[in-house]
Structures are given as structure tokens and as C-alpha cells.
Amino acid sequence: MQKRRISVVSAGLSQPSSTRLLADRLTDATVRRLTESGVEVEVELVELRDVAKDVTNNLLTGFPSPRLSSVIEAVSTADGLIAVTPIFTTSYSGLFKSFIDVLDPQALGDLPVLIGATGGTERHSLALDYAMRPLFNYLHAVVVPTAVYAASGDWGAAENGSSSSLPDRIERAAGELAMLVEGSERSSLVRDPFALPAGFSPVGGFGAQ
Amino acid sequence: MQTHRKFEDTMQFGIFTVGDVTIDPTDGIAPTENERIKAILTIAQKVEEVGLDVFAMGEHHNPPFIPSSPTTMLGYLAAKTDRIILSTSTTLVTTNDPVKIAEDYAMLQHVSDGRMDLMMGRGNTGPVYPWFGKDIRDGIPLAIENYALLQRLWHEDVVDWEGKFRTPLQGFTSTPRPLDGVPPFVWHGSIRSPEIAEQAAFYGDGFFANNIFWPKEHYMQLIGYYRQRFEHYGHGSADQAIVGLGGQAFMRTNSQDAINEFRPYFDNAPVYGHGPSLEDFTEQTPLTVGSPQQVIDRYASMRDHFGDYQRQLFLVDHAGLPLKVVLEQLDILGEEVVPVLRKELAKNRPAQVPDAPTHQSLLEAARAAKPAEAAKVAN
């Protein structure tokens, strides 16, 4: 049986949090899809609130605490990432961005990502596409086409058979992520932190010898 | 093979300074540039007085740092001291013209009778590069090309050269020629770049891991890589590679006194202040705040992680610590800590691990190599 590892990052601040609720729904749907395809899935979830001080300290000192280090390692070496943030003042939360900022800019290359967000009203749903998606594009992650935004009202809306209800969007996004996770080999890659750039010479190139 | 190895030859101990002008958080007063420059010169002479071996200073071209002209200060110290090695931490191989590095440090070598070496570094302050006509994105290529030229300027009397980053040279002779025909020993300092560890290994130069701001595990990997590549390039076995480590300590007889006194400096330090607690930081990095014995225990164990090494430098004069306190720290280092570390680190040190490099040891090695070369030519 194939094995795949998914990281889930939830940047919700309150407890209980609707951001965490959405993250759990997305995770359950993705795991179900993969299990149905015969893929064994391991899920590692982090609530950024639990490492908020560690993230700030990393910004200040340049290195992660042991606890944050294991979170970074898990996210960087996953086969898929489910990233969910509340939308604050038109964008992802500061804590979410701070976490992204302590990652190595190369660390998320080729990583399949499902982006989700929560907010008070539907009016902020485009933040996923003008803020969250470009962020992961810049990091060379592979963001699935369907991003899932849950406004407060969505949690009480009926499944009306249209393609736009929250459960339907969750299913669609989970299907897209599951497909990419199944094909990912990121979690079994051996990474060489000392790989020199192609063509590197310790005495230099042009004329320097 | 040396049979009677003296402790003091085995390893070198000293301090390295960044040269920052920082407000003392306990009274809100910053020294003037002049006071800080004079304090650094006093500290360096104290290094000799308390029996340490090395004084190294950084090079910076932006406030709040004062050492923009290291060889001026080191030249003064060469006249004021008799025994210590004067070094840098680091010399900017990227933004300095390698021709000027070759000249300045060969001059320092003569002035100090060989009591000097230097450590190459790139510098990580973006604006400094354009101020010197360079681009930080070329940091690694600059370090590689400039150092390759520096090596040629010291090893060859007449150099024809063409590269990407400076004017070509035709028939150029860098003066003065290195003392006794032996160029200064070079360390390469890097925090994370395997390219620089590779470069140090290629030339058989020393590699220095700053080791103070991050957990040791990171530097263990980097030094392990350098040792492996040193062997790969045929300079000796991995345990013969020349390794230096940074360190950081604050000491008082009673460890609680040390913690209480150092805490405001830690909490407000430019590099890690307002972040992790002193307790977390001392646990996660080699910073040791406590009794002299705690510092001895911590640093005696470094070789278990990095292998037997040649040079240990401590950072003692940053974050606004007053001169008086820094001098007291040097007294403790020289009287209580380093003598014990010398003995501890000489114990069970394998015979093939080289002693710390000096001008004398390089000269002897060069003389030993000469007859062999002459024989080659004769054949």
C-alpha cells in the first residue's frame, strides 16, 4: 500500500476556531479520497497558535526552537499541505504569514497545497485568490484550482444541490488535492542540504584560475 | 612527529569582537565612537595580558559598527603586543578589492612579525555591496573569484589575471611579498553556505563556524561537510582539517549573579533581544551564562560534537557591556577557564590532529616541503 503524508496548518486564533473546523473538514475529505484509492495517509496537524511564540522568536533570532523545527520539517517534507487562515484586514493573518516567513523559500517547491480561509462575510473570499494563491505560487508550490472560503453564514447554509455549497466546495478541493498527493514523492525524497549549485567550482569560472 | 606537545601549541583561545556601539541597557548610555575604538584596543591588549592567544575583530562599513579599517587597528595592536595572534572576524572578501587585501594583510604580517592571520567572510548587509560597487546577489561568485586572485597575489610574484569583477592585471606584483615567502593563514567563516565550506576544503584552509547564534547541530553538519571535503581534496584525513569555533559566555563566581547581571544585556541585545528567554537561548545555543566551571564543562564538550579543533574564540564585548565588565570577563577566562580547557582539550587528542596554525608552523611546513620540490625538479 502506498503511503503519503499530509500536513495541515491552521492559523485560527480562537478556541474553538472555525478555521480549525474548516481545516478538519478539508482534511477528512482528502483522507477519505486517498483511502478510497488505496493510499495510506498520515496526517500531521499544527495549530500555529501553539507555536506562535516560537515563530516570533525565530523571526528575531533566525533559528527555530526544537518544537518549531519539527513543525517546519513536517510541512517541508509533506506530500500535501492544507493551509487554512482567517482573513484579517483583507489578507491572511499576520501569524500565518510569519510562519511562512520562517520557512526556507525553497522548502515548499512542488508541494501540492489546498488553500482555505474563514471570515465573517463572503465579501473577503477573493483574498484567497489575490493574497494566498500568489504567496504559494511565489514559493513554487502547486496550489489546487479550488480554494475554499467559509463565511460564518456557510456553516448554516443548506446543501442546496448547487455546486457552490460549502460541502460541495470542500469535496471538489479535496478531490483535486488527493490526486496530486497520490502522485507526490516528496515525503520519500532524500534531501541534501549541502548540494552545490550545478557548475560550481571552488576556484571560480571566468579567467579566475 | 611531535612527542612533547605543549598545551599552548595544541589549541588557540581568544576573543572575537563585532565592534558594535550599543547602548548599555542598564544606564541608557552608549559609548562614543572614540570611546568604543579605544575600548576595543584596550580589550585586545588585555587578551595578551591574561594569557590568551588570539584577538580577532570584524569589519563593517555601517553604523552602529566602528571597525571599518581593521588593519589600522591591528597594526597599532601589533606594536602594543608581543605574543598574541591578530586576526579578523571577518575580512570582507566580497566588497574589498582582493589586491588591497593582499597588500594590507601582507603589510600587517611584516609589521607583526607573522603574528596574524585572517578570516574571510562575505558580509550580509545588502546596502554595503552597492556602496562598494558590488551586488549582494553576487556574494558567492565574488568570494570565490576574489579569493582565487588573493591566493595568486600571495603565491606568485608576478600576476597576469583577468576575471569578472575587477580590472584585469598584467604584470602586477603585490607588495610587500609575504613574510618569509609564506602567505598568512586563512580561515573561511560561513554560517550556512556549503560553497564556502567547499572553498575552504579545496584550498586546505581553515574553516570557522561562528557557532554563537544558532544551535550547534547546524554547525556540526557544516563542519562535518568541510572535514569530509578537506579529505576529498587530499589535504589529510577529515580529523586533520583545521576547525575554529565561536562561543559566548558570561561568568561570575556564583552562577545566579552571572544570570542576573547578564539578563538585561541579553534581553536587549541587538541580535537576539526581545525574543527567546535567556534560559531557552542558553539551552539551544552555546551561550553559557553561569560559573566558570559551567563554561568549562560546556566548552570542554564541544569537541565531542565537532571533533578535535584548533581555535576557540569567545564573544565577550557586545550588547553594550561596559569595558570594566569585559575586562573582568577576560580575567576570568584567562585565569580560571582557558587553563583548564587547554588541559581538557589536550587530553586524548589523537597525535595526527594538527596543532593550531602559526606563522612558525607554516614556515616549517614550507621548508620541509622545499627539498622535496627541489628533488622533483632535479629528477
Chai-1 contact restraints between the chains, C-beta under 6 A:
chainA,res_idxA,chainB,res_idxB,connection_type,confidence,min_distance_angstrom,max_distance_angstrom,comment,restraint_id
A,N57,B,G275,contact,1.0,0.0,6.0,A-B,restraint_1
A,N57,B,P276,contact,1.0,0.0,6.0,A-B,restraint_2
A,L60,B,G275,contact,1.0,0.0,6.0,A-B,restraint_3
A,T61,B,Y272,contact,1.0,0.0,6.0,A-B,restraint_4
A,T61,B,G275,contact,1.0,0.0,6.0,A-B,restraint_5
A,F63,B,W214,contact,1.0,0.0,6.0,A-B,restraint_6
A,F194,B,P194,contact,1.0,0.0,6.0,A-B,restraint_7
A,F194,B,Y225,contact,1.0,0.0,6.0,A-B,restraint_8
A,L196,B,P194,contact,1.0,0.0,6.0,A-B,restraint_9
A,P202,B,E198,contact,1.0,0.0,6.0,A-B,restraint_10
A,P202,B,Q199,contact,1.0,0.0,6.0,A-B,restraint_11
A,P202,B,F202,contact,1.0,0.0,6.0,A-B,restraint_12
A,V203,B,A148,contact,1.0,0.0,6.0,A-B,restraint_13
A,G204,B,I144,contact,1.0,0.0,6.0,A-B,restraint_14
A,G204,B,E145,contact,1.0,0.0,6.0,A-B,restraint_15
A,G204,B,A148,contact,1.0,0.0,6.0,A-B,restraint_16
A,F206,B,K164,contact,1.0,0.0,6.0,A-B,restraint_17
A,G207,B,E162,contact,1.0,0.0,6.0,A-B,restraint_18
A,G207,B,G163,contact,1.0,0.0,6.0,A-B,restraint_19
A,A208,B,E145,contact,1.0,0.0,6.0,A-B,restraint_20
A,A208,B,A148,contact,1.0,0.0,6.0,A-B,restraint_21
A,A208,B,G163,contact,1.0,0.0,6.0,A-B,restraint_22
